[in-house]
Every structure is written in structure tokens, then in C-alpha cells.
Amino acid sequence: MLPATEKIWHNGRFIGWDEATIHVLSHVVSYGSSVFEGLRCYETTSGPAIFRLREHVRRLIDSAKIYRIENIGFSIDELSQAMIDVVVVNKLKACYIRPIVLRGYGDIGVLPNNPIEVYIACWQWGKYLGPEALAKGVDVCVSSWTRNAPNTMPTLSKAGGNYLSSQLIRMEAQANGYAEGIALDSSGYVSEGSGENVFVVRDGKIYTPPLAASVLPGITRDSVLELARAQGIPVVEANIPREMLYIADEVFFSGTAVEVTPVRSVDKIVVGSGQRGPITEKLQTEFFSIVNGTAKDRYGWLTPVPAMAGV
């Protein structure tokens, strides 16, 4: 169960955690008509700071636009400020932030004629795949479930309905004793995990699937690519055959929840030496030094949260 906080932001005002409810016949319940985001606020050496705040808000608005929610009712600036405010009002130094835009109670047909509701919640959340995963890596499988084919459901949108597929991938993996699953796209190439982007390292180069491989345009993915290029590590965005996972020197995930997490085996085939590889470790070190505030935020990724005294 989630650790409850005091307040949730709803359509411009704060309400109590237990007040954040919707009607069972809201459009989103029957049809999955929501878009959402996941952000982390880190406790840095200079105080709390939200990682790549405006980029996440922009993707939220883009996701909504794809599903013809063309007017959320709040600007990028307003939503960004609301996410800062929800951290402040809940007096959290580090947390996970979840904004949700959904179609609420109104018509019950597939064609939506429903009010748009916007919620922003936050809570304390640790390491998604366990505290040891960052150093020791995780065991994963290639899922029997394939990601959506082009022109079926838009994967560039972080939509609630898309995560029905993710649930199947994750549940299948767990049932078979794995921490996570990796899905292929409709052409049989590597796509992504249930909630993570995938990277493969071979002969000193980093390979990652292109956006056309039914992947979400991950903001942590973009951060990893930027860090790699800055360190002179060659990066290739290209279709990745399944078997490349088996002969890779390193494989790792990225995402808001998993951050940068190594993969130690795929389908019980050991990846590289079976432990975190040097490139993964190098990117991890650089990533965490920035988000924890021990290195200069040279990319402008962190948005400071004001002092909370008196809140």
C-alpha cells in the first residue's frame, strides 16, 4: 500500500489524500482514458529538487494532445508550479510525483464527452526493483507479449491504457521467477520493459531501440544518451535483434522508477560477467552525482524546491 501523504493537488486546489476519489462510472475506469507522468524529487546537498520537471510536464501535455485532450486547463508553468507546491505542502525531502489527467464522470459511451480532471500526488518511494538492483543487477526474460504495432495504440503517449500491456509483461515475468520482462516490437526487435527503456552495450558502443520500435520517449533515456555522448561513448539508436541481448557485454534499464539499473541475465543467459559492467557503472555514477547534488548540474536538469519552513 502506498504511504499516504497529507494533500493531493486537484484542478488547482489541495484536497485531502482520502478525498481524491472518482466515480466508478468515470470514463477512465471503463476505457483507460488517462495520461500520466512519473517524476522523482531528489534530496540533494542543496535541498529537494525535481528532476527534469518541465520535460515531464511537456510530455504530459503531449500525451494528452495525442488522445485529443487538447485543453488540460493548465499551462506548463502552472503544472510545473503545482508539482513543486505538492512537494512543499507535504513536507517531503525526496519523493515520487504522479500527475494524472483523466476523463471523468459524464457520458458512458466510448466517444468521450466528459470533464477533464487533473490530479497531482506525491509519496515516498524507494528503489523500484529493490535496493540491491542498482549494484547487482536483475534477472529478466524476453516476454511472450509483444508491444503495440504501429498505428494501433500510440506508444509516444504515456497513456493509462498502454499499461495493460505492461501489466501482462510484468506479471508473466514474476510468475516465471524474473524481476522484469523485455518486450519485442511487432517486427520482433527489442522494444522496452514493462516500464523501462532498454540499452545494450557491445564493444564499447551503446545501442538502444529507436522511438519507432514502440518505445516511450523516456526522459531518463534521453538523459542517459546525453551523459554517454558527453563522455565520448558512442551511441547508436537502431533496431536490436533479440539475440543481441544474449551476447551483449552489458544490458541496462533506464526510467524514472528504475533510474539506471543493470541487467545481469536474460532468459537465464548471463550478460557479460554477470555483474554491473563498467559503462553502466560509469553512467550510474554520473547520473546519481548530478541528481544527488554532489556534481554540478551542468544540464540544468534540477528544479529546486523552496525551503519548507513554516508550511
Secondary structure, 3 states (H helix, E strand, C coil): CCCCCCEEEECCEEEEHHHCCCCCCCHHHHHCCEEECCEEEEEECCEEEEECHHHHHHHHHHHHHHCCCCCCCCCHHHHHHHHHHHHHHCCCCCEEEEEEEEECCCCCCCCCCCCEEEEEEEECCCCCCCCCHHHHCEEEEEEEEECCCCCCCCCCCCEHHHHHHHHHHHHHHHHCCCCEEEEECCCCEEEEECCCEEEEEECCEEEECCHHHCCCCCHHHHHHHHHHHHCCCCEEECCCECCHHHHCCEEEEEECCCEEEEEEEECCEECCCCCCCHHHHHHHHHHHHHHCCCCCCCCCCEEECCCCCCC
